[in-house]
């Protein structure tokens, strides 16, 4: 799965989020949310579970980095956003490498 630029209700359902968190997400982000540091901070303030989202969304691309953050046990919105940006960069490098082989 490619990394999404936006989190939506349908994405959360696809990732099997619980209905309570989906409802809370809809209240705070009725049109969905672009993944930005500001929105990550808003989600954290709203009580949404960024570690869960990171595990579901980013672990395959960034397992090592995410495990490193989890060891600290105090995962913040900045951590999620940093790991997301690392995953985006890795995905872009892989696409560039694949295109250059053609």
C-alpha positions as CSV (number, residue, x, y, z in Angstrom):
1,X,0.0,0.0,0.0
2,X,1.3,3.4,-1.0
3,X,1.5,6.0,1.8
4,X,-1.5,8.2,1.7
5,X,-1.2,12.0,1.8
6,X,-4.6,12.2,3.6
7,X,-6.2,10.3,6.4
8,X,-9.9,9.6,5.7
9,X,-12.7,7.7,7.4
10,X,-12.5,5.1,4.6
11,X,-8.8,4.7,5.2
12,X,-9.4,4.2,8.9
13,X,-12.0,1.6,8.2
14,X,-9.6,-0.2,5.8
15,X,-7.0,-0.2,8.6
16,X,-9.7,-1.6,11.0
17,X,-9.9,1.3,13.4
18,X,-12.5,1.0,16.1
19,X,-15.8,2.9,15.6
20,X,-15.2,5.1,18.6
21,X,-11.9,6.5,17.2
22,X,-13.5,6.8,13.7
23,X,-16.3,8.9,15.2
24,X,-13.8,11.1,17.1
25,X,-11.8,11.5,13.9
26,X,-15.0,12.6,12.0
27,X,-15.8,15.1,14.7
28,X,-12.3,16.7,14.6
29,X,-11.6,16.2,10.9
30,X,-15.0,16.1,9.0
31,X,-13.3,16.3,5.6
32,X,-10.4,14.1,6.4
33,X,-6.9,15.4,7.2
34,X,-3.8,15.9,5.2
35,X,-0.8,14.5,7.1
36,X,1.0,17.5,8.4
37,X,2.7,18.2,11.7
38,X,-0.1,20.6,12.6
39,X,-2.8,18.0,12.0
40,X,-0.8,15.4,13.8
41,X,-0.7,17.7,16.8
42,X,-4.4,18.3,16.5
43,X,-5.1,14.6,16.4
44,X,-2.9,14.0,19.5
45,X,-4.8,16.8,21.3
46,X,-8.1,15.1,20.3
47,X,-7.0,11.8,21.8
48,X,-6.5,9.9,18.6
49,X,-4.0,7.1,18.7
50,X,-1.1,8.1,16.5
51,X,1.1,5.1,17.6
52,X,-1.7,2.8,16.4
53,X,-2.0,4.7,13.1
54,X,1.8,4.6,12.6
55,X,2.0,0.9,13.2
56,X,-0.8,0.2,10.7
57,X,0.3,2.6,8.1
58,X,4.1,2.9,8.4
59,X,5.5,-0.2,9.9
60,X,6.2,-2.1,6.7
61,X,8.2,0.9,5.3
62,X,9.8,2.1,8.5
63,X,9.8,-0.8,11.0
64,X,13.2,-0.1,12.3
65,X,12.6,3.6,12.8
66,X,9.2,3.1,14.4
67,X,10.5,0.4,16.8
68,X,13.2,2.9,17.9
69,X,10.5,5.5,18.7
70,X,8.3,2.9,20.5
71,X,11.1,2.0,22.8
72,X,10.8,5.5,24.3
73,X,7.2,4.7,25.1
74,X,6.3,8.5,25.0
75,X,5.4,8.8,21.3
76,X,4.4,12.3,20.3
77,X,2.8,13.7,17.2
78,X,6.2,15.0,16.1
79,X,7.5,11.4,16.2
80,X,4.7,10.2,14.0
81,X,5.2,13.0,11.5
82,X,9.0,12.4,11.4
83,X,8.6,8.7,10.7
84,X,5.9,9.5,8.1
85,X,8.3,11.8,6.3
86,X,11.0,9.2,6.4
87,X,8.6,6.7,4.9
88,X,7.7,9.2,2.2
89,X,11.3,9.7,1.3
90,X,12.0,6.0,1.2
91,X,9.0,5.4,-1.0
92,X,10.1,8.2,-3.4
93,X,13.7,6.8,-3.6
94,X,12.3,3.3,-4.3
95,X,10.1,4.7,-7.1
96,X,13.0,6.7,-8.6
97,X,15.3,3.6,-8.5
98,X,12.6,1.5,-10.1
99,X,12.0,4.1,-12.9
100,X,15.7,4.4,-13.6
101,X,16.0,0.6,-14.2
102,X,13.4,0.8,-17.0
